[in-house]
Amino acid sequence: MHDLPQTSGRQLSPDDIEMLQRVFDATCFAARVPRRGERANRLAKFIMDEFCIGNGDERTLLECALWRERRRVPPRTEETETVDIWVARPGRRSPHQR
């Protein structure tokens, strides 16, 4: 049986939850993962596990999640599509905000 990593009693802040949601949403979009279902549940658990063991950097967490999902899918024979993903930084606005 797989044990969940210990979070040392740390509670998730609203900022943590928002960041984790952004990572999940961006990964689902980029890797074409349906947001509901077993694959989404496994992805969410992976993201939470990574965060709980200390991977709290949004960009690094996103890269790990994308690597995980992209290695699961066999390469397509079609032309590869690229996706730009914006990562929010504290105190900075995204290019889409005014």
MDTraj code that builds the backbone (N, CA, C; nanometers):
import mdtraj as md
import numpy as np

residues = "MET HIS ASP LEU PRO GLN THR SER GLY ARG GLN LEU SER PRO ASP ASP ILE GLU MET LEU GLN ARG VAL PHE ASP ALA THR CYS PHE ALA ALA ARG VAL PRO ARG ARG GLY GLU ARG ALA ASN ARG LEU ALA LYS PHE ILE MET ASP GLU PHE CYS ILE GLY ASN GLY ASP GLU ARG THR LEU LEU GLU CYS ALA LEU TRP ARG GLU ARG ARG ARG VAL PRO PRO ARG THR GLU GLU THR GLU THR VAL ASP ILE TRP VAL ALA ARG PRO GLY ARG ARG SER PRO HIS GLN ARG".split()
xyz = np.array([
    [0.0839, -0.1172, 0.0000],
    [0.0000, 0.0000, 0.0000],
    [0.0886, 0.1237, 0.0000],
    [0.0510, 0.2203, -0.0793],
    [0.1263, 0.3447, -0.0907],
    [0.0803, 0.4416, 0.0169],
    [0.1759, 0.4908, 0.0964],
    [0.1430, 0.5897, 0.1989],
    [0.1589, 0.7295, 0.1424],
    [0.0682, 0.8180, 0.1808],
    [0.0793, 0.9566, 0.1392],
    [0.1956, 1.0216, 0.2119],
    [0.2671, 1.1105, 0.1453],
    [0.3776, 1.1787, 0.2115],
    [0.3263, 1.2626, 0.3283],
    [0.4100, 1.2775, 0.4275],
    [0.3733, 1.3595, 0.5424],
    [0.3936, 1.5067, 0.5080],
    [0.3011, 1.5907, 0.5519],
    [0.3130, 1.7335, 0.5255],
    [0.3593, 1.8081, 0.6497],
    [0.4016, 1.7358, 0.7528],
    [0.4489, 1.7945, 0.8776],
    [0.3444, 1.8849, 0.9403],
    [0.2175, 1.8514, 0.9256],
    [0.1109, 1.9295, 0.9849],
    [0.0842, 2.0604, 0.9142],
    [0.1459, 2.0828, 0.8024],
    [0.1302, 2.2079, 0.7279],
    [-0.0063, 2.2119, 0.6606],
    [-0.0755, 2.3208, 0.6803],
    [-0.2040, 2.3415, 0.6151],
    [-0.1808, 2.4129, 0.4816],
    [-0.2629, 2.3805, 0.3837],
    [-0.2533, 2.4484, 0.2554],
    [-0.3151, 2.5868, 0.2673],
    [-0.2424, 2.6856, 0.2203],
    [-0.2948, 2.8221, 0.2203],
    [-0.3802, 2.8405, 0.0945],
    [-0.4629, 2.9441, 0.0917],
    [-0.5388, 2.9726, -0.0311],
    [-0.4462, 2.9918, -0.1519],
    [-0.3287, 3.0528, -0.1303],
    [-0.2329, 3.0699, -0.2406],
    [-0.1798, 2.9356, -0.2898],
    [-0.1536, 2.8424, -0.1965],
    [-0.1091, 2.7083, -0.2347],
    [-0.2155, 2.6394, -0.3195],
    [-0.3391, 2.6477, -0.2746],
    [-0.4494, 2.5824, -0.3463],
    [-0.4645, 2.6413, -0.4864],
    [-0.4557, 2.7735, -0.4981],
    [-0.4656, 2.8374, -0.6298],
    [-0.3514, 2.7933, -0.7207],
    [-0.2300, 2.7864, -0.6664],
    [-0.1151, 2.7446, -0.7453],
    [-0.1300, 2.6001, -0.7913],
    [-0.1710, 2.5126, -0.7010],
    [-0.1905, 2.3715, -0.7362],
    [-0.2983, 2.3572, -0.8429],
    [-0.4039, 2.4365, -0.8337],
    [-0.5106, 2.4329, -0.9348],
    [-0.4580, 2.4803, -1.0697],
    [-0.3748, 2.5855, -1.0695],
    [-0.3165, 2.6336, -1.1957],
    [-0.2296, 2.5256, -1.2596],
    [-0.1493, 2.4576, -1.1778],
    [-0.0628, 2.3517, -1.2304],
    [-0.1478, 2.2392, -1.2889],
    [-0.2511, 2.1991, -1.2166],
    [-0.3398, 2.0930, -1.2651],
    [-0.4067, 2.1353, -1.3959],
    [-0.4639, 2.2553, -1.3996],
    [-0.5337, 2.3031, -1.5191],
    [-0.4406, 2.3131, -1.6389],
    [-0.3202, 2.3699, -1.6175],
    [-0.2249, 2.3847, -1.7280],
    [-0.1789, 2.2490, -1.7797],
    [-0.1578, 2.1547, -1.6899],
    [-0.1160, 2.0206, -1.7314],
    [-0.2268, 1.9518, -1.8093],
    [-0.3489, 1.9612, -1.7590],
    [-0.4624, 1.9012, -1.8306],
    [-0.4746, 1.9594, -1.9704],
    [-0.4599, 2.0912, -1.9816],
    [-0.4713, 2.1566, -2.1117],
    [-0.3593, 2.1124, -2.2062],
    [-0.2366, 2.1220, -2.1592],
    [-0.1215, 2.0930, -2.2448],
    [-0.1119, 1.9461, -2.2831],
    [-0.1474, 1.8565, -2.1913],
    [-0.1356, 1.7124, -2.2174],
    [-0.2683, 1.6499, -2.2593],
    [-0.3702, 1.7346, -2.2751],
    [-0.5035, 1.6885, -2.3171],
    [-0.5582, 1.5798, -2.2257],
    [-0.5518, 1.6087, -2.0977],
    [-0.6056, 1.5174, -1.9966],
    [-0.7476, 1.5641, -1.9638],
    [-0.8475, 1.4767, -1.9759],
    [-0.9827, 1.5159, -1.9326],
    [-0.9790, 1.5515, -1.7840],
    [-1.0498, 1.6558, -1.7451],
    [-1.0432, 1.7040, -1.6063],
    [-1.1177, 1.6157, -1.5073],
    [-1.1876, 1.5204, -1.5549],
    [-1.2563, 1.4252, -1.4670],
    [-1.2178, 1.2839, -1.5102],
    [-1.2167, 1.1943, -1.4135],
    [-1.1848, 1.0559, -1.4444],
    [-1.0609, 1.0080, -1.3722],
    [-1.0280, 0.8835, -1.3955],
    [-0.9167, 0.8197, -1.3254],
    [-0.7823, 0.8847, -1.3581],
    [-0.7616, 0.9183, -1.4847],
    [-0.6334, 0.9806, -1.5225],
    [-0.6176, 1.1162, -1.4522],
    [-0.7230, 1.1959, -1.4461],
    [-0.7184, 1.3252, -1.3771],
    [-0.6945, 1.3053, -1.2278],
    [-0.7577, 1.2035, -1.1704],
    [-0.7366, 1.1751, -1.0279],
    [-0.5913, 1.1387, -0.9999],
    [-0.5324, 1.0559, -1.0863],
    [-0.3917, 1.0183, -1.0676],
    [-0.2997, 1.1394, -1.0833],
    [-0.3320, 1.2259, -1.1793],
    [-0.2525, 1.3473, -1.1990],
    [-0.2614, 1.4372, -1.0762],
    [-0.3817, 1.4577, -1.0243],
    [-0.4000, 1.5429, -0.9058],
    [-0.3225, 1.4860, -0.7866],
    [-0.3266, 1.3548, -0.7693],
    [-0.2537, 1.2916, -0.6595],
    [-0.1031, 1.3102, -0.6779],
    [-0.0552, 1.2954, -0.8003],
    [0.0870, 1.3151, -0.8284],
    [0.1296, 1.4575, -0.7929],
    [0.0507, 1.5557, -0.8356],
    [0.0829, 1.6959, -0.8074],
    [0.0849, 1.7202, -0.6570],
    [-0.0147, 1.6694, -0.5864],
    [-0.0184, 1.6869, -0.4409],
    [0.0989, 1.6170, -0.3733],
    [0.1303, 1.4961, -0.4153],
    [0.2448, 1.4234, -0.3582],
    [0.3738, 1.5023, -0.3769],
    [0.3949, 1.5539, -0.4975],
    [0.5154, 1.6333, -0.5246],
    [0.5200, 1.7569, -0.4353],
    [0.4073, 1.8236, -0.4223],
    [0.4014, 1.9430, -0.3383],
    [0.4304, 1.9084, -0.1928],
    [0.3736, 1.7995, -0.1459],
    [0.3892, 1.7606, -0.0057],
    [0.5320, 1.7180, 0.0294],
    [0.6070, 1.6693, -0.0682],
    [0.7453, 1.6310, -0.0381],
    [0.8419, 1.7468, -0.0588],
    [0.7874, 1.8650, -0.0904],
    [0.8718, 1.9827, -0.0953],
    [0.8849, 2.0519, -0.2292],
    [0.8240, 2.0004, -0.3326],
    [0.8303, 2.0658, -0.4625],
    [0.7225, 2.1744, -0.4657],
    [0.7553, 2.2929, -0.4126],
    [0.6583, 2.4001, -0.4018],
    [0.6732, 2.5084, -0.5060],
    [0.7694, 2.4946, -0.5962],
    [0.7890, 2.5924, -0.7020],
    [0.6932, 2.5622, -0.8167],
    [0.6124, 2.6596, -0.8538],
    [0.5085, 2.6365, -0.9545],
    [0.5646, 2.5890, -1.0873],
    [0.6686, 2.6536, -1.1346],
    [0.7248, 2.6158, -1.2649],
    [0.7814, 2.4729, -1.2608],
    [0.8530, 2.4391, -1.1555],
    [0.9108, 2.3054, -1.1429],
    [0.8017, 2.2003, -1.1297],
    [0.6997, 2.2313, -1.0525],
    [0.5884, 2.1394, -1.0350],
    [0.5167, 2.1156, -1.1681],
    [0.4977, 2.2227, -1.2447],
    [0.4348, 2.2107, -1.3759],
    [0.5203, 2.1250, -1.4693],
    [0.6514, 2.1479, -1.4696],
    [0.7400, 2.0677, -1.5547],
    [0.7333, 1.9198, -1.5180],
    [0.7303, 1.8893, -1.3879],
    [0.7207, 1.7494, -1.3438],
    [0.5890, 1.6869, -1.3893],
    [0.4801, 1.7603, -1.3717],
    [0.3490, 1.7076, -1.4090],
    [0.3393, 1.6869, -1.5607],
    [0.3916, 1.7819, -1.6376],
    [0.3903, 1.7672, -1.7836],
    [0.4762, 1.6493, -1.8274],
    [0.5944, 1.6356, -1.7664],
    [0.6809, 1.5216, -1.7999],
    [0.6077, 1.3909, -1.7731],
    [0.5417, 1.3821, -1.6572],
    [0.4695, 1.2609, -1.6203],
    [0.3616, 1.2271, -1.7234],
    [0.2843, 1.3254, -1.7599],
    [0.1741, 1.2996, -1.8533],
    [0.2227, 1.2744, -1.9952],
    [0.3220, 1.3462, -2.0370],
    [0.3683, 1.3299, -2.1749],
    [0.4409, 1.1985, -2.1965],
    [0.5026, 1.1456, -2.0934],
    [0.5711, 1.0166, -2.1105],
    [0.4712, 0.9019, -2.1142],
    [0.3489, 0.9242, -2.0682],
    [0.2445, 0.8221, -2.0678],
    [0.1812, 0.8049, -2.2056],
    [0.1856, 0.9100, -2.2863],
    [0.1163, 0.9104, -2.4151],
    [0.2159, 0.8788, -2.5258],
    [0.1846, 0.7805, -2.6122],
    [0.2760, 0.7524, -2.7222],
    [0.2852, 0.8735, -2.8151],
    [0.4031, 0.8984, -2.8720],
    [0.4187, 1.0142, -2.9594],
    [0.3238, 1.0064, -3.0785],
    [0.2709, 1.1221, -3.1159],
    [0.1811, 1.1281, -3.2312],
    [0.2651, 1.1375, -3.3576],
    [0.2109, 1.0862, -3.4635],
    [0.2820, 1.0930, -3.5908],
    [0.2525, 1.2242, -3.6614],
    [0.1521, 1.2972, -3.6135],
    [0.1189, 1.4258, -3.6731],
    [0.2228, 1.5291, -3.6334],
    [0.2109, 1.6466, -3.6931],
    [0.2992, 1.7568, -3.6577],
    [0.2774, 1.7935, -3.5109],
    [0.3842, 1.8179, -3.4396],
    [0.3772, 1.8500, -3.2974],
    [0.3234, 1.9906, -3.2778],
    [0.2330, 2.0055, -3.1819],
    [0.1760, 2.1347, -3.1479],
    [0.2470, 2.1882, -3.0238],
    [0.2772, 2.3165, -3.0224],
    [0.3371, 2.3766, -2.9043],
    [0.2327, 2.4583, -2.8310],
    [0.2492, 2.4687, -2.7005],
    [0.1551, 2.5408, -2.6170],
    [0.2346, 2.6328, -2.5257],
    [0.1956, 2.7601, -2.5218],
    [0.2560, 2.8539, -2.4277],
    [0.1777, 2.8484, -2.2979],
    [0.2489, 2.8356, -2.1866],
    [0.1845, 2.8322, -2.0548],
    [0.2457, 2.9433, -1.9712],
    [0.1596, 3.0296, -1.9207],
    [0.2040, 3.1401, -1.8367],
    [0.2024, 3.0966, -1.6927],
    [0.3086, 3.1275, -1.6202],
    [0.3173, 3.0947, -1.4786],
    [0.3143, 3.2255, -1.4011],
    [0.2194, 3.2358, -1.3098],
    [0.2059, 3.3572, -1.2300],
    [0.3211, 3.3683, -1.1317],
    [0.3675, 3.4879, -1.1123],
    [0.4704, 3.5144, -1.0130],
    [0.4126, 3.6123, -0.9128],
    [0.4413, 3.5933, -0.7861],
    [0.3873, 3.6839, -0.6848],
    [0.4218, 3.8290, -0.7165],
    [0.3216, 3.9147, -0.7055],
    [0.3438, 4.0564, -0.7255],
    [0.3523, 4.1004, -0.8703],
    [0.3311, 4.0084, -0.9638],
    [0.3359, 4.0443, -1.1054],
    [0.2050, 4.0073, -1.1701],
    [0.1662, 4.0850, -1.2671],
    [0.0423, 4.0564, -1.3388],
    [0.0732, 3.9770, -1.4644],
    [-0.0208, 3.8919, -1.5002],
    [-0.0043, 3.8179, -1.6245],
    [-0.0292, 3.9128, -1.7405],
    [0.0159, 3.8798, -1.8614],
    [-0.0044, 3.9686, -1.9756],
    [-0.1521, 3.9845, -2.0115],
    [-0.2371, 3.8977, -1.9583],
    [-0.3795, 3.9031, -1.9901],
    [-0.4565, 3.9898, -1.8925],
    [-0.3961, 4.0311, -1.7823],
    [-0.4623, 4.1160, -1.6847],
    [-0.4359, 4.2607, -1.7188],
    [-0.5309, 4.3430, -1.6891],
    [-0.5135, 4.4882, -1.7134],
    [-0.5277, 4.5629, -1.5860],
])
top = md.Topology()
chain = top.add_chain()
for i, resn in enumerate(residues, 1):
    res = top.add_residue(resn, chain, resSeq=i)
    for name in ("N", "CA", "C"):
        top.add_atom(name, md.element.get_by_symbol(name[0]), res)
traj = md.Trajectory(xyz[None], top)
